[in-house]
Amino acid sequence: MVKKVISKFREEFNRSTNTAIVAAFGFLIALSWKDLITKFVSKLSSYSPLQGQLVSTFIVTIISVLGIILATKIFSKKEVEEVKK
């Protein structure tokens, strides 16, 4: 009984650690993209900084939403496959 609990704990711990690491790398990637998009939009709209920020925010939002949708679909498929096993 104790071995089963410890095994389950290790499995959940590893899963949570993996999720945290992936989230950290995802955050790093998002910051890199944000900088790139901000520089690109700044060059396109050098006349009005407010419009540049608005366009940059809009682009980052679209990319983020698409990433969330994609990640949700990928991970939900894996969870369904694990449940079937």
N, C-alpha and C positions, 0 to 999 in steps of 0.2 A: 504494500500500500504506500509506504513512504517513498520507495523508489519511483513509483508511478507519479507521485506528486512532485518529486524533484525533477523528474524527466519533463513533466508538463511545464514546470517553472522555467527550466532551462530553455525549452522550446519557445516559450512566450518571451523570455528575456532576450534571446537571440533575435526573434522577430522584431521586438521593440527597438533593440539596438540597431538593427539593419534599417528600420524605418527612420530613425534619428539621423543616421549617417547619410542616407539617401536624401533626406530633407535638407541637411546642411549643404550637400553638394548642389542640390536644386536651388537653394537660396543663393549660393555663390554664382551659379550660372545666370540666375535672374538678374543679379546685380551687374554682371558683365554685359548682358544684353541691354539693360537699362542705360548703362553708360554709352554704349554704342548707338542706341536709338536716339538718346538725347543729343549726342554730337551730330548725328545725321540730320535730325530735325532742326537743330540750331543753325546748321548751314543752309538748310532750305528756307527757313523763315527768320532770317537775320533782321528783318524790319520790325517785327513785333515779338518780343520775348514771351508775352502771355500766350499768343497763338502757338508758339513753339512748344511751350509746356503743355498746352491743351492737347495738341496732336501727339506729343510724346506719351502723355498719360493714356490717351485713347489707344495707341498702338500697344503699349505695355499691357493694358487691360485685356485687349483682344488676344494677345499671345498667351497671357496667363490663363484666361478662361479656356482657350483651346487646350492648353497643357493640362489643366485640371480635368477636363472632359476626357481627354486621351488617357491620362493616368487612371482615372476612375474606371474606364472600360477595361483597361489592361488588368488592373488589380482585382476587379470584380470577377473577371473570367477565371483568374487563378484561384480565387476563393471558392468559386463554384466547383472547379475541378477538384480542389482539396476536399470539399464536403462530399463529393461523389465517391472518393476513395474510401 
